[in-house]
Amino acid sequence: MNSSRLSQFCDRALEAGWLLAVLITPVFFNVYSSRVFEPDKLTTLRALAVVMAVLWLTRLVDEATTGVSAARPVRGKLPRRVNALNRE
């Protein structure tokens, strides 16, 4: 992969961010609350979403300034038959 170290870090942190959101939000609860979706869960999810949005924007700016995309090339990685169908 030809992306910069900053883009690689942002990719890994974004992956960890959505995994944390999926795992922590349902588990985080307040025993003294009678609501189904407490404000504490909402705050936790929003904080993770804001951090992930900042990481995504950082990655986007880094890719724009370096001219290197983190996207992997599709052509060349596919089997021969699929490449034949994928001609432009």
PDB file of N, CA, C and O in Angstrom:
ATOM      1  N   MET A   1       0.847  -1.164   0.000  1.00  0.00           N
ATOM      2  CA  MET A   1       0.000   0.000   0.000  1.00  0.00           C
ATOM      3  C   MET A   1       0.894   1.228   0.000  1.00  0.00           C
ATOM      4  O   MET A   1       1.859   1.290   0.762  1.00  0.00           O
ATOM      5  N   ASN A   2       0.589   2.200  -0.838  1.00  0.00           N
ATOM      6  CA  ASN A   2       1.415   3.374  -1.000  1.00  0.00           C
ATOM      7  C   ASN A   2       0.896   4.584  -0.238  1.00  0.00           C
ATOM      8  O   ASN A   2       1.204   5.711  -0.627  1.00  0.00           O
ATOM      9  N   SER A   3       0.139   4.408   0.804  1.00  0.00           N
ATOM     10  CA  SER A   3      -0.375   5.544   1.552  1.00  0.00           C
ATOM     11  C   SER A   3       0.634   5.957   2.617  1.00  0.00           C
ATOM     12  O   SER A   3       1.524   5.187   2.979  1.00  0.00           O
ATOM     13  N   SER A   4       0.482   7.179   3.111  1.00  0.00           N
ATOM     14  CA  SER A   4       1.409   7.694   4.110  1.00  0.00           C
ATOM     15  C   SER A   4       1.137   7.059   5.471  1.00  0.00           C
ATOM     16  O   SER A   4       0.126   6.388   5.677  1.00  0.00           O
ATOM     17  N   ARG A   5       2.050   7.288   6.370  1.00  0.00           N
ATOM     18  CA  ARG A   5       1.891   6.723   7.714  1.00  0.00           C
ATOM     19  C   ARG A   5       0.697   7.330   8.432  1.00  0.00           C
ATOM     20  O   ARG A   5       0.020   6.658   9.210  1.00  0.00           O
ATOM     21  N   LEU A   6       0.445   8.614   8.164  1.00  0.00           N
ATOM     22  CA  LEU A   6      -0.705   9.265   8.783  1.00  0.00           C
ATOM     23  C   LEU A   6      -2.016   8.646   8.288  1.00  0.00           C
ATOM     24  O   LEU A   6      -2.933   8.410   9.074  1.00  0.00           O
ATOM     25  N   SER A   7      -2.095   8.387   6.990  1.00  0.00           N
ATOM     26  CA  SER A   7      -3.299   7.748   6.443  1.00  0.00           C
ATOM     27  C   SER A   7      -3.486   6.341   6.998  1.00  0.00           C
ATOM     28  O   SER A   7      -4.609   5.929   7.288  1.00  0.00           O
ATOM     29  N   GLN A   8      -2.403   5.614   7.142  1.00  0.00           N
ATOM     30  CA  GLN A   8      -2.489   4.269   7.712  1.00  0.00           C
ATOM     31  C   GLN A   8      -2.962   4.325   9.158  1.00  0.00           C
ATOM     32  O   GLN A   8      -3.780   3.508   9.581  1.00  0.00           O
ATOM     33  N   PHE A   9      -2.445   5.295   9.922  1.00  0.00           N
ATOM     34  CA  PHE A   9      -2.879   5.447  11.307  1.00  0.00           C
ATOM     35  C   PHE A   9      -4.367   5.783  11.373  1.00  0.00           C
ATOM     36  O   PHE A   9      -5.105   5.221  12.182  1.00  0.00           O
ATOM     37  N   CYS A  10      -4.799   6.707  10.512  1.00  0.00           N
ATOM     38  CA  CYS A  10      -6.216   7.098  10.500  1.00  0.00           C
ATOM     39  C   CYS A  10      -7.110   5.923  10.117  1.00  0.00           C
ATOM     40  O   CYS A  10      -8.182   5.747  10.696  1.00  0.00           O
ATOM     41  N   ASP A  11      -6.680   5.120   9.145  1.00  0.00           N
ATOM     42  CA  ASP A  11      -7.455   3.937   8.767  1.00  0.00           C
ATOM     43  C   ASP A  11      -7.614   2.981   9.941  1.00  0.00           C
ATOM     44  O   ASP A  11      -8.709   2.482  10.201  1.00  0.00           O
ATOM     45  N   ARG A  12      -6.526   2.729  10.641  1.00  0.00           N
ATOM     46  CA  ARG A  12      -6.592   1.811  11.790  1.00  0.00           C
ATOM     47  C   ARG A  12      -7.443   2.385  12.914  1.00  0.00           C
ATOM     48  O   ARG A  12      -8.209   1.659  13.547  1.00  0.00           O
ATOM     49  N   ALA A  13      -7.310   3.688  13.165  1.00  0.00           N
ATOM     50  CA  ALA A  13      -8.097   4.319  14.224  1.00  0.00           C
ATOM     51  C   ALA A  13      -9.577   4.356  13.861  1.00  0.00           C
ATOM     52  O   ALA A  13     -10.426   4.206  14.740  1.00  0.00           O
ATOM     53  N   LEU A  14      -9.901   4.553  12.588  1.00  0.00           N
ATOM     54  CA  LEU A  14     -11.302   4.515  12.162  1.00  0.00           C
ATOM     55  C   LEU A  14     -11.895   3.122  12.354  1.00  0.00           C
ATOM     56  O   LEU A  14     -13.036   2.973  12.792  1.00  0.00           O
ATOM     57  N   GLU A  15     -11.112   2.121  12.023  1.00  0.00           N
ATOM     58  CA  GLU A  15     -11.578   0.738  12.222  1.00  0.00           C
ATOM     59  C   GLU A  15     -11.822   0.464  13.703  1.00  0.00           C
ATOM     60  O   GLU A  15     -12.836  -0.127  14.074  1.00  0.00           O
ATOM     61  N   ALA A  16     -10.893   0.894  14.539  1.00  0.00           N
ATOM     62  CA  ALA A  16     -11.059   0.708  15.980  1.00  0.00           C
ATOM     63  C   ALA A  16     -12.245   1.515  16.496  1.00  0.00           C
ATOM     64  O   ALA A  16     -12.936   1.082  17.418  1.00  0.00           O
ATOM     65  N   GLY A  17     -12.482   2.673  15.912  1.00  0.00           N
ATOM     66  CA  GLY A  17     -13.576   3.529  16.358  1.00  0.00           C
ATOM     67  C   GLY A  17     -14.941   2.906  16.149  1.00  0.00           C
ATOM     68  O   GLY A  17     -15.779   2.924  17.050  1.00  0.00           O
ATOM     69  N   TRP A  18     -15.172   2.352  14.960  1.00  0.00           N
ATOM     70  CA  TRP A  18     -16.500   1.762  14.760  1.00  0.00           C
ATOM     71  C   TRP A  18     -16.651   0.475  15.543  1.00  0.00           C
ATOM     72  O   TRP A  18     -17.753   0.132  15.971  1.00  0.00           O
ATOM     73  N   LEU A  19     -15.541  -0.250  15.739  1.00  0.00           N
ATOM     74  CA  LEU A  19     -15.637  -1.454  16.579  1.00  0.00           C
ATOM     75  C   LEU A  19     -15.958  -1.082  18.022  1.00  0.00           C
ATOM     76  O   LEU A  19     -16.764  -1.744  18.676  1.00  0.00           O
ATOM     77  N   LEU A  20     -15.320  -0.015  18.516  1.00  0.00           N
ATOM     78  CA  LEU A  20     -15.629   0.454  19.867  1.00  0.00           C
ATOM     79  C   LEU A  20     -17.079   0.911  19.971  1.00  0.00           C
ATOM     80  O   LEU A  20     -17.749   0.636  20.967  1.00  0.00           O
ATOM     81  N   ALA A  21     -17.563   1.604  18.950  1.00  0.00           N
ATOM     82  CA  ALA A  21     -18.951   2.076  18.979  1.00  0.00           C
ATOM     83  C   ALA A  21     -19.930   0.903  19.040  1.00  0.00           C
ATOM     84  O   ALA A  21     -20.930   0.953  19.755  1.00  0.00           O
ATOM     85  N   VAL A  22     -19.630  -0.141  18.288  1.00  0.00           N
ATOM     86  CA  VAL A  22     -20.510  -1.308  18.268  1.00  0.00           C
ATOM     87  C   VAL A  22     -20.447  -2.071  19.594  1.00  0.00           C
ATOM     88  O   VAL A  22     -21.457  -2.600  20.058  1.00  0.00           O
ATOM     89  N   LEU A  23     -19.268  -2.124  20.195  1.00  0.00           N
ATOM     90  CA  LEU A  23     -19.111  -2.903  21.419  1.00  0.00           C
ATOM     91  C   LEU A  23     -19.451  -2.132  22.686  1.00  0.00           C
ATOM     92  O   LEU A  23     -20.072  -2.689  23.592  1.00  0.00           O
ATOM     93  N   ILE A  24     -19.061  -0.873  22.770  1.00  0.00           N
ATOM     94  CA  ILE A  24     -19.209  -0.133  24.022  1.00  0.00           C
ATOM     95  C   ILE A  24     -20.609   0.427  24.217  1.00  0.00           C
ATOM     96  O   ILE A  24     -21.135   0.401  25.329  1.00  0.00           O
ATOM     97  N   THR A  25     -21.218   0.931  23.154  1.00  0.00           N
ATOM     98  CA  THR A  25     -22.519   1.594  23.310  1.00  0.00           C
ATOM     99  C   THR A  25     -23.593   0.686  23.912  1.00  0.00           C
ATOM    100  O   THR A  25     -24.287   1.127  24.828  1.00  0.00           O
ATOM    101  N   PRO A  26     -23.769  -0.543  23.455  1.00  0.00           N
ATOM    102  CA  PRO A  26     -24.796  -1.378  24.095  1.00  0.00           C
ATOM    103  C   PRO A  26     -24.435  -1.794  25.524  1.00  0.00           C
ATOM    104  O   PRO A  26     -25.323  -2.018  26.346  1.00  0.00           O
ATOM    105  N   VAL A  27     -23.156  -1.896  25.817  1.00  0.00           N
ATOM    106  CA  VAL A  27     -22.732  -2.368  27.132  1.00  0.00           C
ATOM    107  C   VAL A  27     -22.783  -1.251  28.174  1.00  0.00           C
ATOM    108  O   VAL A  27     -23.036  -1.498  29.353  1.00  0.00           O
ATOM    109  N   PHE A  28     -22.538  -0.021  27.723  1.00  0.00           N
ATOM    110  CA  PHE A  28     -22.504   1.121  28.646  1.00  0.00           C
ATOM    111  C   PHE A  28     -23.910   1.430  29.135  1.00  0.00           C
ATOM    112  O   PHE A  28     -24.794   1.741  28.337  1.00  0.00           O
ATOM    113  N   PHE A  29     -24.114   1.345  30.422  1.00  0.00           N
ATOM    114  CA  PHE A  29     -25.436   1.629  30.966  1.00  0.00           C
ATOM    115  C   PHE A  29     -25.328   2.209  32.369  1.00  0.00           C
ATOM    116  O   PHE A  29     -24.323   2.045  33.061  1.00  0.00           O
ATOM    117  N   ASN A  30     -26.378   2.881  32.758  1.00  0.00           N
ATOM    118  CA  ASN A  30     -26.481   3.467  34.082  1.00  0.00           C
ATOM    119  C   ASN A  30     -27.538   2.682  34.852  1.00  0.00           C
ATOM    120  O   ASN A  30     -28.687   2.593  34.419  1.00  0.00           O
ATOM    121  N   VAL A  31     -27.161   2.129  35.966  1.00  0.00           N
ATOM    122  CA  VAL A  31     -28.080   1.290  36.726  1.00  0.00           C
ATOM    123  C   VAL A  31     -29.241   2.079  37.315  1.00  0.00           C
ATOM    124  O   VAL A  31     -30.305   1.523  37.586  1.00  0.00           O
ATOM    125  N   TYR A  32     -29.036   3.349  37.507  1.00  0.00           N
ATOM    126  CA  TYR A  32     -30.068   4.171  38.137  1.00  0.00           C
ATOM    127  C   TYR A  32     -31.017   4.800  37.120  1.00  0.00           C
ATOM    128  O   TYR A  32     -31.915   5.548  37.506  1.00  0.00           O
ATOM    129  N   SER A  33     -30.843   4.521  35.858  1.00  0.00           N
ATOM    130  CA  SER A  33     -31.696   5.105  34.825  1.00  0.00           C
ATOM    131  C   SER A  33     -32.806   4.125  34.448  1.00  0.00           C
ATOM    132  O   SER A  33     -32.605   2.911  34.420  1.00  0.00           O
ATOM    133  N   SER A  34     -33.983   4.683  34.158  1.00  0.00           N
ATOM    134  CA  SER A  34     -35.094   3.824  33.759  1.00  0.00           C
ATOM    135  C   SER A  34     -35.360   3.916  32.253  1.00  0.00           C
ATOM    136  O   SER A  34     -36.308   3.309  31.754  1.00  0.00           O
ATOM    137  N   ARG A  35     -34.541   4.660  31.540  1.00  0.00           N
ATOM    138  CA  ARG A  35     -34.720   4.819  30.102  1.00  0.00           C
ATOM    139  C   ARG A  35     -34.020   3.702  29.343  1.00  0.00           C
ATOM    140  O   ARG A  35     -33.067   3.102  29.841  1.00  0.00           O
ATOM    141  N   VAL A  36     -34.501   3.427  28.133  1.00  0.00           N
ATOM    142  CA  VAL A  36     -33.905   2.383  27.305  1.00  0.00           C
ATOM    143  C   VAL A  36     -32.581   2.853  26.716  1.00  0.00           C
ATOM    144  O   VAL A  36     -31.574   2.150  26.794  1.00  0.00           O
ATOM    145  N   PHE A  37     -32.590   4.047  26.126  1.00  0.00           N
ATOM    146  CA  PHE A  37     -31.371   4.575  25.527  1.00  0.00           C
ATOM    147  C   PHE A  37     -30.994   5.824  26.312  1.00  0.00           C
ATOM    148  O   PHE A  37     -31.478   6.919  26.024  1.00  0.00           O
ATOM    149  N   GLU A  38     -30.135   5.655  27.295  1.00  0.00           N
ATOM    150  CA  GLU A  38     -29.790   6.737  28.194  1.00  0.00           C
ATOM    151  C   GLU A  38     -28.962   7.822  27.505  1.00  0.00           C
ATOM    152  O   GLU A  38     -28.305   7.560  26.497  1.00  0.00           O
ATOM    153  N   PRO A  39     -28.996   9.027  28.044  1.00  0.00           N
ATOM    154  CA  PRO A  39     -28.167  10.108  27.506  1.00  0.00           C
ATOM    155  C   PRO A  39     -26.669   9.788  27.581  1.00  0.00           C
ATOM    156  O   PRO A  39     -25.884  10.309  26.789  1.00  0.00           O
ATOM    157  N   ASP A  40     -26.274   8.935  28.530  1.00  0.00           N
ATOM    158  CA  ASP A  40     -24.867   8.552  28.645  1.00  0.00           C
ATOM    159  C   ASP A  40     -24.419   7.768  27.411  1.00  0.00           C
ATOM    160  O   ASP A  40     -23.317   7.975  26.904  1.00  0.00           O
ATOM    161  N   LYS A  41     -25.270   6.879  26.938  1.00  0.00           N
ATOM    162  CA  LYS A  41     -24.960   6.119  25.722  1.00  0.00           C
ATOM    163  C   LYS A  41     -24.868   7.054  24.521  1.00  0.00           C
ATOM    164  O   LYS A  41     -23.976   6.928  23.682  1.00  0.00           O
ATOM    165  N   LEU A  42     -25.801   7.985  24.457  1.00  0.00           N
ATOM    166  CA  LEU A  42     -25.827   8.930  23.352  1.00  0.00           C
ATOM    167  C   LEU A  42     -24.565   9.787  23.342  1.00  0.00           C
ATOM    168  O   LEU A  42     -23.992  10.035  22.281  1.00  0.00           O
ATOM    169  N   THR A  43     -24.134  10.236  24.503  1.00  0.00           N
ATOM    170  CA  THR A  43     -22.920  11.039  24.603  1.00  0.00           C
ATOM    171  C   THR A  43     -21.701  10.237  24.188  1.00  0.00           C
ATOM    172  O   THR A  43     -20.829  10.749  23.486  1.00  0.00           O
ATOM    173  N   THR A  44     -21.633   9.003  24.608  1.00  0.00           N
ATOM    174  CA  THR A  44     -20.512   8.140  24.233  1.00  0.00           C
ATOM    175  C   THR A  44     -20.467   7.916  22.726  1.00  0.00           C
ATOM    176  O   THR A  44     -19.405   8.017  22.112  1.00  0.00           O
ATOM    177  N   LEU A  45     -21.606   7.617  22.139  1.00  0.00           N
ATOM    178  CA  LEU A  45     -21.667   7.382  20.700  1.00  0.00           C
ATOM    179  C   LEU A  45     -21.337   8.642  19.909  1.00  0.00           C
ATOM    180  O   LEU A  45     -20.630   8.571  18.904  1.00  0.00           O
ATOM    181  N   ARG A  46     -21.835   9.784  20.346  1.00  0.00           N
ATOM    182  CA  ARG A  46     -21.534  11.050  19.663  1.00  0.00           C
ATOM    183  C   ARG A  46     -20.054  11.400  19.765  1.00  0.00           C
ATOM    184  O   ARG A  46     -19.463  11.876  18.796  1.00  0.00           O
ATOM    185  N   ALA A  47     -19.457  11.171  20.915  1.00  0.00           N
ATOM    186  CA  ALA A  47     -18.032  11.469  21.076  1.00  0.00           C
ATOM    187  C   ALA A  47     -17.192  10.603  20.140  1.00  0.00           C
ATOM    188  O   ALA A  47     -16.259  11.093  19.503  1.00  0.00           O
ATOM    189  N   LEU A  48     -17.522   9.326  20.061  1.00  0.00           N
ATOM    190  CA  LEU A  48     -16.808   8.450  19.133  1.00  0.00           C
ATOM    191  C   LEU A  48     -17.021   8.882  17.679  1.00  0.00           C
ATOM    192  O   LEU A  48     -16.090   8.828  16.876  1.00  0.00           O
ATOM    193  N   ALA A  49     -18.230   9.305  17.339  1.00  0.00           N
ATOM    194  CA  ALA A  49     -18.518   9.744  15.974  1.00  0.00           C
ATOM    195  C   ALA A  49     -17.745  11.012  15.627  1.00  0.00           C
ATOM    196  O   ALA A  49     -17.270  11.149  14.500  1.00  0.00           O
ATOM    197  N   VAL A  50     -17.610  11.931  16.564  1.00  0.00           N
ATOM    198  CA  VAL A  50     -16.854  13.158  16.313  1.00  0.00           C
ATOM    199  C   VAL A  50     -15.374  12.848  16.117  1.00  0.00           C
ATOM    200  O   VAL A  50     -14.739  13.398  15.217  1.00  0.00           O
ATOM    201  N   VAL A  51     -14.825  11.976  16.949  1.00  0.00           N
ATOM    202  CA  VAL A  51     -13.418  11.592  16.802  1.00  0.00           C
ATOM    203  C   VAL A  51     -13.195  10.905  15.458  1.00  0.00           C
ATOM    204  O   VAL A  51     -12.195  11.159  14.787  1.00  0.00           O
ATOM    205  N   MET A  52     -14.119  10.039  15.068  1.00  0.00           N
ATOM    206  CA  MET A  52     -13.984   9.348  13.789  1.00  0.00           C
ATOM    207  C   MET A  52     -14.115  10.317  12.615  1.00  0.00           C
ATOM    208  O   MET A  52     -13.434  10.147  11.604  1.00  0.00           O
ATOM    209  N   ALA A  53     -14.971  11.323  12.728  1.00  0.00           N
ATOM    210  CA  ALA A  53     -15.113  12.309  11.658  1.00  0.00           C
ATOM    211  C   ALA A  53     -13.830  13.131  11.512  1.00  0.00           C
ATOM    212  O   ALA A  53     -13.416  13.436  10.394  1.00  0.00           O
ATOM    213  N   VAL A  54     -13.208  13.486  12.622  1.00  0.00           N
ATOM    214  CA  VAL A  54     -11.940  14.219  12.569  1.00  0.00           C
ATOM    215  C   VAL A  54     -10.854  13.350  11.942  1.00  0.00           C
ATOM    216  O   VAL A  54     -10.063  13.839  11.136  1.00  0.00           O
ATOM    217  N   LEU A  55     -10.808  12.084  12.300  1.00  0.00           N
ATOM    218  CA  LEU A  55      -9.816  11.181  11.703  1.00  0.00           C
ATOM    219  C   LEU A  55     -10.044  11.021  10.204  1.00  0.00           C
ATOM    220  O   LEU A  55      -9.088  11.003   9.428  1.00  0.00           O
ATOM    221  N   TRP A  56     -11.299  10.907   9.796  1.00  0.00           N
ATOM    222  CA  TRP A  56     -11.602  10.763   8.378  1.00  0.00           C
ATOM    223  C   TRP A  56     -11.201  12.013   7.597  1.00  0.00           C
ATOM    224  O   TRP A  56     -10.631  11.911   6.511  1.00  0.00           O
ATOM    225  N   LEU A  57     -11.499  13.197   8.149  1.00  0.00           N
ATOM    226  CA  LEU A  57     -11.110  14.439   7.485  1.00  0.00           C
ATOM    227  C   LEU A  57      -9.599  14.588   7.422  1.00  0.00           C
ATOM    228  O   LEU A  57      -9.062  15.074   6.426  1.00  0.00           O
ATOM    229  N   THR A  58      -8.908  14.172   8.482  1.00  0.00           N
ATOM    230  CA  THR A  58      -7.445  14.207   8.483  1.00  0.00           C
ATOM    231  C   THR A  58      -6.895  13.318   7.386  1.00  0.00           C
ATOM    232  O   THR A  58      -5.981  13.715   6.663  1.00  0.00           O
ATOM    233  N   ARG A  59      -7.438  12.129   7.257  1.00  0.00           N
ATOM    234  CA  ARG A  59      -6.999  11.209   6.206  1.00  0.00           C
ATOM    235  C   ARG A  59      -7.282  11.781   4.823  1.00  0.00           C
ATOM    236  O   ARG A  59      -6.458  11.667   3.916  1.00  0.00           O
ATOM    237  N   LEU A  60      -8.451  12.397   4.664  1.00  0.00           N
ATOM    238  CA  LEU A  60      -8.832  12.989   3.387  1.00  0.00           C
ATOM    239  C   LEU A  60      -7.874  14.123   3.000  1.00  0.00           C
ATOM    240  O   LEU A  60      -7.442  14.199   1.850  1.00  0.00           O
ATOM    241  N   VAL A  61      -7.544  14.992   3.937  1.00  0.00           N
ATOM    242  CA  VAL A  61      -6.615  16.097   3.679  1.00  0.00           C
ATOM    243  C   VAL A  61      -5.219  15.559   3.395  1.00  0.00           C
ATOM    244  O   VAL A  61      -4.532  16.057   2.503  1.00  0.00           O
ATOM    245  N   ASP A  62      -4.796  14.548   4.146  1.00  0.00           N
ATOM    246  CA  ASP A  62      -3.474  13.973   3.931  1.00  0.00           C
ATOM    247  C   ASP A  62      -3.364  13.355   2.540  1.00  0.00           C
ATOM    248  O   ASP A  62      -2.349  13.526   1.865  1.00  0.00           O
ATOM    249  N   GLU A  63      -4.383  12.652   2.115  1.00  0.00           N
ATOM    250  CA  GLU A  63      -4.363  12.046   0.776  1.00  0.00           C
ATOM    251  C   GLU A  63      -4.397  13.104  -0.313  1.00  0.00           C
ATOM    252  O   GLU A  63      -3.797  12.922  -1.372  1.00  0.00           O
ATOM    253  N   ALA A  64      -5.096  14.214  -0.064  1.00  0.00           N
ATOM    254  CA  ALA A  64      -5.159  15.284  -1.062  1.00  0.00           C
ATOM    255  C   ALA A  64      -3.820  16.004  -1.179  1.00  0.00           C
ATOM    256  O   ALA A  64      -3.433  16.404  -2.277  1.00  0.00           O
ATOM    257  N   THR A  65      -3.112  16.176  -0.075  1.00  0.00           N
ATOM    258  CA  THR A  65      -1.840  16.897  -0.120  1.00  0.00           C
ATOM    259  C   THR A  65      -0.699  16.030  -0.637  1.00  0.00           C
ATOM    260  O   THR A  65       0.199  16.527  -1.317  1.00  0.00           O
ATOM    261  N   THR A  66      -0.727  14.740  -0.322  1.00  0.00           N
ATOM    262  CA  THR A  66       0.346  13.863  -0.794  1.00  0.00           C
ATOM    263  C   THR A  66       0.066  13.305  -2.175  1.00  0.00           C
ATOM    264  O   THR A  66       0.986  12.853  -2.856  1.00  0.00           O
ATOM    265  N   GLY A  67      -1.179  13.329  -2.597  1.00  0.00           N
ATOM    266  CA  GLY A  67      -1.537  12.803  -3.914  1.00  0.00           C
ATOM    267  C   GLY A  67      -1.591  11.295  -3.965  1.00  0.00           C
ATOM    268  O   GLY A  67      -1.661  10.712  -5.046  1.00  0.00           O
ATOM    269  N   VAL A  68      -1.559  10.657  -2.813  1.00  0.00           N
ATOM    270  CA  VAL A  68      -1.597   9.194  -2.746  1.00  0.00           C
ATOM    271  C   VAL A  68      -2.912   8.790  -2.111  1.00  0.00           C
ATOM    272  O   VAL A  68      -3.283   9.304  -1.056  1.00  0.00           O
ATOM    273  N   SER A  69      -3.613   7.879  -2.746  1.00  0.00           N
ATOM    274  CA  SER A  69      -4.883   7.410  -2.226  1.00  0.00           C
ATOM    275  C   SER A  69      -4.683   6.121  -1.444  1.00  0.00           C
ATOM    276  O   SER A  69      -3.854   5.285  -1.804  1.00  0.00           O
ATOM    277  N   ALA A  70      -5.447   5.970  -0.376  1.00  0.00           N
ATOM    278  CA  ALA A  70      -5.370   4.743   0.418  1.00  0.00           C
ATOM    279  C   ALA A  70      -6.168   3.617  -0.221  1.00  0.00           C
ATOM    280  O   ALA A  70      -6.071   2.464   0.199  1.00  0.00           O
ATOM    281  N   ALA A  71      -6.950   3.949  -1.230  1.00  0.00           N
ATOM    282  CA  ALA A  71      -7.738   2.923  -1.910  1.00  0.00           C
ATOM    283  C   ALA A  71      -6.815   1.978  -2.665  1.00  0.00           C
ATOM    284  O   ALA A  71      -5.874   2.412  -3.330  1.00  0.00           O
ATOM    285  N   ARG A  72      -7.083   0.728  -2.560  1.00  0.00           N
ATOM    286  CA  ARG A  72      -6.256  -0.274  -3.236  1.00  0.00           C
ATOM    287  C   ARG A  72      -6.697  -0.403  -4.694  1.00  0.00           C
ATOM    288  O   ARG A  72      -7.891  -0.347  -4.989  1.00  0.00           O
ATOM    289  N   PRO A  73      -5.759  -0.570  -5.584  1.00  0.00           N
ATOM    290  CA  PRO A  73      -6.154  -0.729  -6.987  1.00  0.00           C
ATOM    291  C   PRO A  73      -6.888  -2.047  -7.200  1.00  0.00           C
ATOM    292  O   PRO A  73      -6.477  -3.087  -6.686  1.00  0.00           O
ATOM    293  N   VAL A  74      -7.959  -1.996  -7.951  1.00  0.00           N
ATOM    294  CA  VAL A  74      -8.750  -3.194  -8.208  1.00  0.00           C
ATOM    295  C   VAL A  74      -8.122  -4.007  -9.318  1.00  0.00           C
ATOM    296  O   VAL A  74      -8.027  -5.230  -9.215  1.00  0.00           O
ATOM    297  N   ARG A  75      -7.697  -3.353 -10.366  1.00  0.00           N
ATOM    298  CA  ARG A  75      -7.108  -4.028 -11.515  1.00  0.00           C
ATOM    299  C   ARG A  75      -5.780  -4.663 -11.118  1.00  0.00           C
ATOM    300  O   ARG A  75      -4.998  -4.054 -10.388  1.00  0.00           O
ATOM    301  N   GLY A  76      -5.526  -5.831 -11.571  1.00  0.00           N
ATOM    302  CA  GLY A  76      -4.286  -6.527 -11.269  1.00  0.00           C
ATOM    303  C   GLY A  76      -4.410  -7.470 -10.079  1.00  0.00           C
ATOM    304  O   GLY A  76      -3.648  -8.431  -9.970  1.00  0.00           O
ATOM    305  N   LYS A  77      -5.343  -7.213  -9.202  1.00  0.00           N
ATOM    306  CA  LYS A  77      -5.548  -8.055  -8.034  1.00  0.00           C
ATOM    307  C   LYS A  77      -6.638  -9.096  -8.278  1.00  0.00           C
ATOM    308  O   LYS A  77      -6.801 -10.032  -7.495  1.00  0.00           O
ATOM    309  N   LEU A  78      -7.377  -8.926  -9.368  1.00  0.00           N
ATOM    310  CA  LEU A  78      -8.481  -9.833  -9.655  1.00  0.00           C
ATOM    311  C   LEU A  78      -8.023 -10.972 -10.553  1.00  0.00           C
ATOM    312  O   LEU A  78      -7.008 -10.850 -11.238  1.00  0.00           O
ATOM    313  N   PRO A  79      -8.747 -12.059 -10.558  1.00  0.00           N
ATOM    314  CA  PRO A  79      -8.422 -13.149 -11.490  1.00  0.00           C
ATOM    315  C   PRO A  79      -8.542 -12.682 -12.934  1.00  0.00           C
ATOM    316  O   PRO A  79      -9.181 -11.668 -13.217  1.00  0.00           O
ATOM    317  N   ARG A  80      -7.941 -13.407 -13.821  1.00  0.00           N
ATOM    318  CA  ARG A  80      -7.859 -13.029 -15.230  1.00  0.00           C
ATOM    319  C   ARG A  80      -9.243 -12.858 -15.866  1.00  0.00           C
ATOM    320  O   ARG A  80      -9.455 -11.925 -16.640  1.00  0.00           O
ATOM    321  N   ARG A  81     -10.174 -13.743 -15.547  1.00  0.00           N
ATOM    322  CA  ARG A  81     -11.510 -13.652 -16.145  1.00  0.00           C
ATOM    323  C   ARG A  81     -12.241 -12.389 -15.706  1.00  0.00           C
ATOM    324  O   ARG A  81     -12.925 -11.755 -16.510  1.00  0.00           O
ATOM    325  N   VAL A  82     -12.100 -12.023 -14.444  1.00  0.00           N
ATOM    326  CA  VAL A  82     -12.777 -10.830 -13.953  1.00  0.00           C
ATOM    327  C   VAL A  82     -12.137  -9.582 -14.553  1.00  0.00           C
ATOM    328  O   VAL A  82     -12.846  -8.626 -14.867  1.00  0.00           O
ATOM    329  N   ASN A  83     -10.807  -9.567 -14.720  1.00  0.00           N
ATOM    330  CA  ASN A  83     -10.143  -8.443 -15.360  1.00  0.00           C
ATOM    331  C   ASN A  83     -10.613  -8.268 -16.798  1.00  0.00           C
ATOM    332  O   ASN A  83     -10.734  -7.138 -17.272  1.00  0.00           O
ATOM    333  N   ALA A  84     -10.872  -9.339 -17.482  1.00  0.00           N
ATOM    334  CA  ALA A  84     -11.340  -9.256 -18.859  1.00  0.00           C
ATOM    335  C   ALA A  84     -12.727  -8.603 -18.918  1.00  0.00           C
ATOM    336  O   ALA A  84     -13.044  -7.893 -19.872  1.00  0.00           O
ATOM    337  N   LEU A  85     -13.538  -8.845 -17.904  1.00  0.00           N
ATOM    338  CA  LEU A  85     -14.860  -8.242 -17.858  1.00  0.00           C
ATOM    339  C   LEU A  85     -14.818  -6.803 -17.389  1.00  0.00           C
ATOM    340  O   LEU A  85     -15.770  -6.054 -17.613  1.00  0.00           O
ATOM    341  N   ASN A  86     -13.743  -6.402 -16.746  1.00  0.00           N
ATOM    342  CA  ASN A  86     -13.623  -5.105 -16.131  1.00  0.00           C
ATOM    343  C   ASN A  86     -12.909  -4.093 -17.028  1.00  0.00           C
ATOM    344  O   ASN A  86     -12.404  -3.087 -16.528  1.00  0.00           O
ATOM    345  N   ARG A  87     -12.856  -4.328 -18.302  1.00  0.00           N
ATOM    346  CA  ARG A  87     -12.168  -3.402 -19.209  1.00  0.00           C
ATOM    347  C   ARG A  87     -12.938  -2.107 -19.319  1.00  0.00           C
ATOM    348  O   ARG A  87     -14.168  -2.080 -19.282  1.00  0.00           O
ATOM    349  N   GLU A  88     -12.183  -1.037 -19.456  1.00  0.00           N
ATOM    350  CA  GLU A  88     -12.807   0.284 -19.567  1.00  0.00           C
ATOM    351  C   GLU A  88     -12.997   0.690 -20.991  1.00  0.00           C
ATOM    352  O   GLU A  88     -13.510   1.777 -21.260  1.00  0.00           O
TER     353      GLU A  88
END
